[in-house]
Amino acid sequence: MKRILSALLLVCLVFSLAPFSQALAAEPIKIGGMYNVTGGMSSIDAPGLNGMKLAAKQINEAGGLLGRPVEIVAIDGKTDQTAVTSAVSEMINVHKVVAIGGLNDS
């Protein structure tokens, strides 16, 4: 159920970018994946990241969104608040993601 909701949210967020599609036609749509793939919560979060990657792969195989590929920027939160905060900051400020999903254990 969470995977379906995550995929649906991903699609909705990307479609909200429609007005900007012509100016950035060749640029990938970057979406952050904030998951704890190591540490105590990895058994919960790792499958969520796999689902996010699968959704992006299927979208890209179908031609992308608005003619643009979807790129997942995933950074391990390491089941640590400091690491998660740093990772989210990096996704926003360095990778310029348009949305962040994840942390199935929250």
N, CA, C and O atoms as a MOPAC input file, in Angstrom:
PM7 MOZYME 1SCF
protein

 N      0.82300 1    -1.18700 1     0.00000 1
 C      0.00000 1     0.00000 1     0.00000 1
 C      0.87200 1     1.25700 1     0.00000 1
 O      0.59100 1     2.21100 1    -0.72600 1
 N      1.93600 1     1.25500 1     0.82100 1
 C      2.80600 1     2.42600 1     0.88100 1
 C      3.51500 1     2.63800 1    -0.45300 1
 O      3.72500 1     3.77600 1    -0.87100 1
 N      3.88700 1     1.54300 1    -1.12500 1
 C      4.55300 1     1.67100 1    -2.41900 1
 C      3.61100 1     2.29300 1    -3.44400 1
 O      4.01200 1     3.14900 1    -4.23300 1
 N      2.37800 1     1.85900 1    -3.42400 1
 C      1.40600 1     2.40500 1    -4.36800 1
 C      1.19900 1     3.89200 1    -4.10300 1
 O      1.16600 1     4.69600 1    -5.03400 1
 N      1.06100 1     4.25200 1    -2.83200 1
 C      0.88400 1     5.66400 1    -2.48600 1
 C      2.11800 1     6.47900 1    -2.85100 1
 O      1.99900 1     7.60300 1    -3.34000 1
 N      3.31200 1     5.91200 1    -2.61500 1
 C      4.55000 1     6.61100 1    -2.96300 1
 C      4.63600 1     6.82700 1    -4.46700 1
 O      4.99300 1     7.91300 1    -4.92400 1
 N      4.31000 1     5.79200 1    -5.23300 1
 C      4.35800 1     5.91200 1    -6.68900 1
 C      3.33600 1     6.93100 1    -7.18100 1
 O      3.63200 1     7.72500 1    -8.07400 1
 N      2.14500 1     6.91300 1    -6.60900 1
 C      1.10600 1     7.86300 1    -6.99100 1
 C      1.52500 1     9.28900 1    -6.65600 1
 O      1.32000 1    10.20100 1    -7.45600 1
 N      2.10500 1     9.48300 1    -5.48700 1
 C      2.58900 1    10.80400 1    -5.09500 1
 C      3.67500 1    11.27500 1    -6.05100 1
 O      3.69500 1    12.43800 1    -6.45300 1
 N      4.57400 1    10.37400 1    -6.41100 1
 C      5.65400 1    10.68700 1    -7.33700 1
 C      5.08300 1    11.16300 1    -8.66700 1
 O      5.52800 1    12.17600 1    -9.20600 1
 N      4.11900 1    10.45400 1    -9.18900 1
 C      3.51300 1    10.82200 1   -10.46500 1
 C      2.80900 1    12.17500 1   -10.36400 1
 O      2.94400 1    13.01000 1   -11.25800 1
 N      2.06800 1    12.39500 1    -9.29200 1
 C      1.36600 1    13.67500 1    -9.10700 1
 C      2.34000 1    14.84300 1    -9.02000 1
 O      2.10700 1    15.89700 1    -9.61100 1
 N      3.41300 1    14.65600 1    -8.29300 1
 C      4.39400 1    15.72900 1    -8.15400 1
 C      5.04100 1    16.06400 1    -9.48500 1
 O      5.25200 1    17.23200 1    -9.81200 1
 N      5.35100 1    15.03900 1   -10.24100 1
 C      6.01100 1    15.27000 1   -11.51700 1
 C      5.06600 1    15.94700 1   -12.50500 1
 O      5.48800 1    16.83000 1   -13.25100 1
 N      3.80500 1    15.54900 1   -12.52100 1
 C      2.85700 1    16.18600 1   -13.42600 1
 C      2.62100 1    17.65100 1   -13.06800 1
 O      2.21100 1    18.43300 1   -13.92700 1
 N      2.86500 1    18.02600 1   -11.85100 1
 C      2.70300 1    19.42800 1   -11.47100 1
 C      3.77000 1    20.31000 1   -12.11000 1
 O      3.67300 1    21.53600 1   -12.06500 1
 N      4.77700 1    19.69400 1   -12.69800 1
 C      5.84600 1    20.44000 1   -13.36000 1
 C      5.53500 1    20.74200 1   -14.82500 1
 O      6.38900 1    21.29000 1   -15.52100 1
 N      4.35100 1    20.40500 1   -15.31200 1
 C      3.98600 1    20.55300 1   -16.71800 1
 C      4.28700 1    21.93600 1   -17.29900 1
 O      4.79900 1    22.00400 1   -18.41600 1
 N      4.00000 1    23.02700 1   -16.61400 1
 C      4.26500 1    24.34100 1   -17.20200 1
 C      5.74200 1    24.59500 1   -17.50200 1
 O      6.06800 1    25.45200 1   -18.32200 1
 N      6.61800 1    23.87100 1   -16.85600 1
 C      8.04100 1    24.10800 1   -17.02500 1
 C      8.67900 1    23.13300 1   -18.00800 1
 O      9.88900 1    23.19400 1   -18.22700 1
 N      7.90900 1    22.24900 1   -18.59600 1
 C      8.45800 1    21.15300 1   -19.38300 1
 C      9.16600 1    21.60200 1   -20.64700 1
 O     10.19300 1    21.01800 1   -20.99600 1
 N      8.67400 1    22.59900 1   -21.34400 1
 C      9.28700 1    22.97700 1   -22.60200 1
 C     10.64100 1    23.63700 1   -22.40100 1
 O     11.54400 1    23.44300 1   -23.21600 1
 N     10.80100 1    24.39900 1   -21.35700 1
 C     12.07400 1    25.07600 1   -21.11500 1
 C     13.16500 1    24.10400 1   -20.69600 1
 O     14.34700 1    24.36400 1   -20.92000 1
 N     12.78100 1    22.99500 1   -20.09400 1
 C     13.76200 1    22.05700 1   -19.57300 1
 C     13.60100 1    20.66200 1   -20.18200 1
 O     13.79500 1    19.66200 1   -19.49200 1
 N     13.25100 1    20.58900 1   -21.46000 1
 C     12.87800 1    19.31800 1   -22.08100 1
 C     13.93900 1    18.23600 1   -21.94100 1
 O     13.58300 1    17.06900 1   -21.77800 1
 N     15.21000 1    18.56200 1   -21.99700 1
 C     16.25000 1    17.53800 1   -21.96100 1
 C     16.71200 1    17.20400 1   -20.54700 1
 O     17.35900 1    16.17700 1   -20.34000 1
 N     16.39800 1    18.03300 1   -19.59100 1
 C     16.86800 1    17.83000 1   -18.22200 1
 C     16.07100 1    16.73700 1   -17.52300 1
 O     14.85000 1    16.67300 1   -17.66800 1
 N     16.75100 1    15.87200 1   -16.76200 1
 C     16.00500 1    14.86500 1   -15.99500 1
 C     15.25200 1    15.51500 1   -14.83500 1
 O     15.65100 1    16.55800 1   -14.31700 1
 N     14.17800 1    14.88600 1   -14.45300 1
 C     13.42700 1    15.31700 1   -13.28100 1
 C     14.03100 1    14.57700 1   -12.09700 1
 O     13.92000 1    13.35400 1   -12.00800 1
 N     14.66000 1    15.29900 1   -11.19900 1
 C     15.34300 1    14.68200 1   -10.06300 1
 C     14.41800 1    14.61100 1    -8.85600 1
 O     13.84500 1    15.61100 1    -8.42400 1
 N     14.29000 1    13.40700 1    -8.33000 1
 C     13.46400 1    13.17900 1    -7.14900 1
 C     14.33000 1    12.50900 1    -6.09400 1
 O     14.99100 1    11.50600 1    -6.36600 1
 N     14.32400 1    13.06400 1    -4.89500 1
 C     15.12700 1    12.51700 1    -3.80800 1
 C     14.46400 1    11.30500 1    -3.17200 1
 O     13.24700 1    11.26400 1    -2.98900 1
 N     15.27800 1    10.33400 1    -2.84300 1
 C     14.81600 1     9.15000 1    -2.11800 1
 C     15.53000 1     9.09700 1    -0.77600 1
 O     16.69500 1     8.70900 1    -0.70200 1
 N     14.83500 1     9.48600 1     0.27600 1
 C     15.43600 1     9.51800 1     1.61100 1
 C     15.04700 1     8.24800 1     2.34900 1
 O     13.95000 1     8.13700 1     2.89700 1
 N     15.95900 1     7.30500 1     2.35300 1
 C     15.70400 1     6.00500 1     2.97700 1
 C     16.89900 1     5.60100 1     3.83300 1
 O     18.04400 1     5.92500 1     3.51800 1
 N     16.61300 1     4.88800 1     4.91900 1
 C     17.66100 1     4.31500 1     5.76100 1
 C     17.96600 1     2.91900 1     5.22200 1
 O     17.28900 1     1.95500 1     5.57800 1
 N     18.97800 1     2.81000 1     4.37000 1
 C     19.29500 1     1.50000 1     3.79500 1
 C     20.35800 1     0.76000 1     4.60100 1
 O     20.69500 1    -0.38400 1     4.29600 1
 N     20.87800 1     1.41300 1     5.62000 1
 C     21.74700 1     0.74800 1     6.58900 1
 C     21.23900 1     1.12000 1     7.97800 1
 O     20.50300 1     2.09300 1     8.13700 1
 N     21.62700 1     0.36000 1     8.95800 1
 C     21.19000 1     0.63100 1    10.32300 1
 C     19.93600 1    -0.13600 1    10.67500 1
 O     19.49600 1    -1.00700 1     9.92500 1
 N     19.36900 1     0.18800 1    11.80800 1
 C     18.26200 1    -0.55800 1    12.37700 1
 C     16.96800 1    -0.52900 1    11.59400 1
 O     16.13900 1    -1.42400 1    11.75700 1
 N     16.76700 1     0.45500 1    10.75800 1
 C     15.51800 1     0.56300 1    10.00000 1
 C     15.65300 1     0.10900 1     8.55000 1
 O     14.72500 1     0.27800 1     7.76000 1
 N     16.79700 1    -0.46400 1     8.19600 1
 C     17.02800 1    -0.82800 1     6.79900 1
 C     16.04200 1    -1.86600 1     6.28000 1
 O     15.70400 1    -1.85500 1     5.09600 1
 N     15.57900 1    -2.75700 1     7.13800 1
 C     14.64100 1    -3.78500 1     6.66900 1
 C     13.29500 1    -3.18300 1     6.27600 1
 O     12.54700 1    -3.78800 1     5.50700 1
 N     12.98400 1    -2.01400 1     6.79000 1
 C     11.73100 1    -1.34000 1     6.45500 1
 C     11.92200 1    -0.41400 1     5.25500 1
 O     11.07900 1    -0.38000 1     4.35900 1
 N     13.01200 1     0.32800 1     5.23200 1
 C     13.21500 1     1.34300 1     4.20400 1
 C     13.77300 1     0.81300 1     2.88800 1
 O     13.41400 1     1.32600 1     1.82900 1
 N     14.63200 1    -0.18800 1     2.92200 1
 C     15.25600 1    -0.68000 1     1.68600 1
 C     14.22300 1    -1.10800 1     0.64400 1
 O     14.38300 1    -0.76300 1    -0.52700 1
 N     13.17300 1    -1.84300 1     1.01500 1
 C     12.16600 1    -2.19400 1     0.00700 1
 C     11.46400 1    -0.96200 1    -0.58300 1
 O     11.08700 1    -0.96700 1    -1.75500 1
 N     11.28900 1     0.07500 1     0.21600 1
 C     10.67700 1     1.30700 1    -0.28700 1
 C     11.53500 1     1.96500 1    -1.35300 1
 O     11.02000 1     2.44200 1    -2.36500 1
 N     12.84500 1     1.99000 1    -1.12700 1
 C     13.75800 1     2.54900 1    -2.12000 1
 C     13.71600 1     1.71800 1    -3.39900 1
 O     13.71400 1     2.26300 1    -4.50300 1
 N     13.68200 1     0.40300 1    -3.24400 1
 C     13.59100 1    -0.46100 1    -4.42500 1
 C     12.31900 1    -0.16800 1    -5.21200 1
 O     12.33800 1    -0.15200 1    -6.44300 1
 N     11.21700 1     0.06100 1    -4.50500 1
 C      9.95800 1     0.40200 1    -5.16500 1
 C     10.03300 1     1.72800 1    -5.90000 1
 O      9.50400 1     1.86300 1    -7.00300 1
 N     10.69300 1     2.71100 1    -5.28700 1
 C     10.84500 1     4.01700 1    -5.92500 1
 C     11.68000 1     3.89600 1    -7.19800 1
 O     11.35200 1     4.49200 1    -8.22400 1
 N     12.75900 1     3.12000 1    -7.12400 1
 C     13.61000 1     2.91900 1    -8.29900 1
 C     12.85300 1     2.18000 1    -9.40100 1
 O     12.99300 1     2.50400 1   -10.58100 1
 N     12.05600 1     1.19300 1    -9.01700 1
 C     11.26600 1     0.44800 1    -9.99400 1
 C     10.25600 1     1.36600 1   -10.68000 1
 O     10.08400 1     1.30000 1   -11.89800 1
 N      9.59100 1     2.21700 1    -9.90900 1
 C      8.62400 1     3.15500 1   -10.49400 1
 C      9.31100 1     4.08200 1   -11.49300 1
 O      8.77900 1     4.32800 1   -12.57600 1
 N     10.48300 1     4.59400 1   -11.13900 1
 C     11.22300 1     5.47800 1   -12.04300 1
 C     11.63300 1     4.73000 1   -13.31000 1
 O     11.55600 1     5.27900 1   -14.40900 1
 N     12.06500 1     3.48700 1   -13.15800 1
 C     12.46600 1     2.67500 1   -14.31300 1
 C     11.28500 1     2.46700 1   -15.25300 1
 O     11.42200 1     2.61100 1   -16.46800 1
 N     10.13400 1     2.13000 1   -14.69600 1
 C      8.94800 1     1.90000 1   -15.51900 1
 C      8.49400 1     3.18600 1   -16.21300 1
 O      8.08900 1     3.15800 1   -17.37500 1
 N      8.56000 1     4.29000 1   -15.51100 1
 C      8.19800 1     5.58000 1   -16.10800 1
 C      9.15000 1     5.91000 1   -17.24900 1
 O      8.71300 1     6.33400 1   -18.31900 1
 N     10.44700 1     5.71900 1   -17.02900 1
 C     11.43900 1     6.01700 1   -18.06100 1
 C     11.28800 1     5.10600 1   -19.27300 1
 O     11.43900 1     5.55500 1   -20.40900 1
 N     10.98900 1     3.82300 1   -19.03900 1
 C     10.78700 1     2.88700 1   -20.14900 1
 C      9.56200 1     3.25100 1   -20.98000 1
 O      9.48400 1     2.91500 1   -22.16200 1
 N      8.61400 1     3.93200 1   -20.36400 1
 C      7.40200 1     4.35800 1   -21.06900 1
 C      7.57000 1     5.73700 1   -21.71400 1
 O      6.59900 1     6.31000 1   -22.20700 1
 N      8.78400 1     6.26500 1   -21.71300 1
 C      9.04200 1     7.55000 1   -22.35700 1
 C      9.27000 1     8.70300 1   -21.40700 1
 O      9.42400 1     9.84500 1   -21.84100 1
 N      9.29500 1     8.42200 1   -20.11600 1
 C      9.53800 1     9.46500 1   -19.12800 1
 C      8.28000 1    10.26000 1   -18.82200 1
 O      7.17300 1     9.87700 1   -19.19900 1
 N      8.47200 1    11.35100 1   -18.14600 1
 C      7.37300 1    12.26300 1   -17.82400 1
 C      7.57500 1    13.54500 1   -18.60800 1
 O      8.59900 1    14.21700 1   -18.49000 1
 N      6.58400 1    13.86300 1   -19.40300 1
 C      6.66600 1    15.05900 1   -20.24000 1
 C      7.90100 1    15.01700 1   -21.13200 1
 O      8.49500 1    16.04800 1   -21.44500 1
 N      8.27400 1    13.80700 1   -21.53300 1
 C      9.43400 1    13.63800 1   -22.39000 1
 C     10.76600 1    13.72200 1   -21.66800 1
 O     11.81900 1    13.74400 1   -22.30500 1
 N     10.73100 1    13.76700 1   -20.36500 1
 C     11.96100 1    13.87500 1   -19.57000 1
 C     12.14400 1    12.62900 1   -18.72500 1
 O     11.17200 1    12.08400 1   -18.20200 1
 N     13.38400 1    12.17000 1   -18.58700 1
 C     13.62300 1    11.01200 1   -17.72400 1
 C     13.50900 1    11.39200 1   -16.25000 1
 O     13.75200 1    12.53500 1   -15.86400 1
 N     13.13700 1    10.41300 1   -15.44500 1
 C     13.08800 1    10.59100 1   -13.99300 1
 C     14.38800 1    10.04500 1   -13.42500 1
 O     14.79200 1     8.93000 1   -13.75400 1
 N     15.03400 1    10.81600 1   -12.58500 1
 C     16.28000 1    10.39600 1   -11.93800 1
 C     16.06500 1    10.38000 1   -10.42900 1
 O     15.65600 1    11.38100 1    -9.84000 1
 N     16.34200 1     9.24200 1    -9.81400 1
 C     16.22700 1     9.12800 1    -8.36300 1
 C     17.58700 1     9.44600 1    -7.74600 1
 O     18.59500 1     8.83500 1    -8.10000 1
 N     17.60700 1    10.39100 1    -6.83500 1
 C     18.81300 1    10.72800 1    -6.07700 1
 C     18.60000 1    10.15400 1    -4.68200 1
 O     17.86800 1    10.72400 1    -3.87200 1
 N     19.24200 1     9.02500 1    -4.40900 1
 C     19.05700 1     8.33800 1    -3.12700 1
 C     20.30500 1     8.49100 1    -2.26600 1
 O     21.42400 1     8.25000 1    -2.71900 1
 N     20.09400 1     8.89200 1    -1.03200 1
 C     21.18800 1     9.01300 1    -0.06700 1
 C     20.76900 1     8.26500 1     1.19100 1
 O     19.65000 1     8.43400 1     1.67600 1
 N     21.65800 1     7.44800 1     1.71100 1
 C     21.38300 1     6.63300 1     2.89700 1
 C     21.30600 1     7.50700 1     4.14600 1
 O     22.24200 1     8.24400 1     4.45500 1
 N     20.18300 1     7.41800 1     4.86100 1
 C     20.02300 1     8.14600 1     6.11600 1
 C     20.70100 1     7.46800 1     7.28900 1
 O     20.82900 1     8.06300 1     8.35900 1
 N     21.13800 1     6.22800 1     7.10200 1
 C     21.90700 1     5.46200 1     8.09500 1
 C     21.19800 1     5.31300 1     9.44000 1
 O     21.84700 1     5.03500 1    10.44800 1
 N     19.89200 1     5.49000 1     9.47000 1
 C     19.10400 1     5.42500 1    10.70200 1
 C     19.68600 1     6.37600 1    11.75300 1
 O     19.80500 1     6.03300 1    12.93000 1
 N     20.04600 1     7.58500 1    11.29200 1
 C     20.67500 1     8.57900 1    12.15600 1
 C     20.11800 1     9.95900 1    11.79600 1
 O     20.16700 1    10.36400 1    10.63400 1
 N     19.59300 1    10.67600 1    12.78200 1
 C     18.96200 1    11.97500 1    12.52100 1
 C     19.91200 1    12.97400 1    11.87600 1
 O     19.51300 1    13.72100 1    10.98300 1
 N     21.15600 1    12.99200 1    12.31800 1
 C     22.12900 1    13.92300 1    11.75400 1
 C     22.40800 1    13.59300 1    10.29400 1
 O     22.48900 1    14.48800 1     9.45400 1
 N     22.55500 1    12.30300 1     9.99400 1
 C     22.79900 1    11.87800 1     8.61200 1
 C     21.60400 1    12.20100 1     7.71900 1
 O     21.77900 1    12.61500 1     6.57300 1
 N     20.39300 1    12.01200 1     8.23700 1
 C     19.18500 1    12.31300 1     7.45900 1
 C     19.11400 1    13.81100 1     7.16400 1
 O     18.83300 1    14.20100 1     6.03100 1
 N     19.36200 1    14.64300 1     8.15700 1
 C     19.32700 1    16.09300 1     7.97100 1
 C     20.34300 1    16.53000 1     6.92800 1
 O     20.03700 1    17.34200 1     6.05500 1
 N     21.54100 1    15.99500 1     7.02000 1
 C     22.59500 1    16.31500 1     6.06100 1
 C     22.22500 1    15.84800 1     4.65600 1
 O     22.44700 1    16.56400 1     3.67900 1
 N     21.66300 1    14.65100 1     4.55800 1
 C     21.28900 1    14.09700 1     3.25600 1
 C     20.19000 1    14.92100 1     2.58900 1
 O     20.24900 1    15.18000 1     1.38700 1
 N     19.19400 1    15.33000 1     3.36400 1
 C     18.10500 1    16.14400 1     2.80700 1
 C     18.65200 1    17.48500 1     2.32500 1
 O     18.27600 1    17.96100 1     1.25400 1
 N     19.52500 1    18.08700 1     3.10200 1
 C     20.14100 1    19.34900 1     2.70000 1
 C     20.92600 1    19.18200 1     1.40000 1
 O     20.85800 1    20.03500 1     0.51400 1
 N     21.66800 1    18.08700 1     1.29100 1
 C     22.43700 1    17.81500 1     0.06800 1
 C     21.51300 1    17.62400 1    -1.13400 1
 O     21.79000 1    18.13100 1    -2.22100 1
 N     20.42300 1    16.89700 1    -0.93900 1
 C     19.48600 1    16.67900 1    -2.04500 1
 C     18.93600 1    18.00100 1    -2.56500 1
 O     18.85000 1    18.21400 1    -3.77400 1
 N     18.56600 1    18.88500 1    -1.64300 1
 C     17.96300 1    20.16100 1    -2.02600 1
 C     18.99700 1    21.11800 1    -2.60800 1
 O     18.78300 1    21.68300 1    -3.68000 1
 N     20.10600 1    21.30300 1    -1.91600 1
 C     21.07000 1    22.33700 1    -2.28400 1
 C     22.07900 1    21.92600 1    -3.34300 1
 O     22.52900 1    22.76900 1    -4.11900 1
 N     22.44100 1    20.65600 1    -3.39300 1
 C     23.44800 1    20.20200 1    -4.35500 1
 C     22.79600 1    19.56100 1    -5.57400 1
 O     23.09800 1    19.92100 1    -6.71200 1
 N     21.90400 1    18.61300 1    -5.33000 1
 C     21.30400 1    17.85400 1    -6.43100 1
 C     20.07700 1    18.53000 1    -7.02800 1
 O     19.62300 1    18.14300 1    -8.10400 1
 N     19.53200 1    19.53800 1    -6.34200 1
 C     18.38400 1    20.31400 1    -6.83100 1
 C     17.17300 1    19.43600 1    -7.14800 1
 O     16.55900 1    19.57800 1    -8.20500 1
 N     16.83300 1    18.53300 1    -6.23200 1
 C     15.66200 1    17.68400 1    -6.43300 1
 C     14.39000 1    18.52500 1    -6.34700 1
 O     14.35700 1    19.55300 1    -5.67100 1
 N     13.34100 1    18.07100 1    -7.04400 1
 C     12.07000 1    18.80200 1    -7.02400 1
 C     11.12100 1    18.25900 1    -5.96600 1
 O     10.13800 1    18.91200 1    -5.61400 1
 N     11.41000 1    17.07100 1    -5.46100 1
 C     10.58000 1    16.44600 1    -4.42900 1
 C     11.43100 1    15.41400 1    -3.70200 1
 O     12.42700 1    14.92800 1    -4.23800 1
 N     11.03400 1    15.08600 1    -2.48200 1
 C     11.71600 1    14.05700 1    -1.70000 1
 C     10.66100 1    13.12200 1    -1.13600 1
 O      9.66800 1    13.56200 1    -0.55700 1
 N     10.88600 1    11.83900 1    -1.30800 1
 C      9.99300 1    10.83100 1    -0.74300 1
 C     10.80700 1     9.85400 1     0.06500 1
 O     12.03400 1     9.82600 1    -0.02000 1
 N     10.12000 1     9.05500 1     0.84800 1
 C     10.83900 1     8.01400 1     1.56400 1
 C     10.53200 1     7.95100 1     3.02800 1
 O      9.47000 1     8.37000 1     3.48700 1
 N     11.49700 1     7.41200 1     3.76000 1
 C     11.40000 1     7.18100 1     5.19600 1
 C     10.08900 1     6.48700 1     5.54300 1
 O      9.23500 1     7.04000 1     6.23500 1
 N      9.95600 1     5.27700 1     5.04900 1
 C      8.75100 1     4.48500 1     5.29100 1
 C      8.53500 1     4.17700 1     6.76000 1
 O      7.42200 1     3.83500 1     7.16100 1
 N      9.57300 1     4.29000 1     7.56800 1
 C      9.46800 1     3.94000 1     8.97900 1
 C      9.00000 1     5.10300 1     9.84600 1
 O      8.82800 1     4.92900 1    11.05200 1
 N      8.79000 1     6.27300 1     9.27100 1
 C      8.40800 1     7.42900 1    10.08300 1
 C      6.93000 1     7.42400 1    10.41400 1
 O      6.44700 1     8.33000 1    11.09200 1

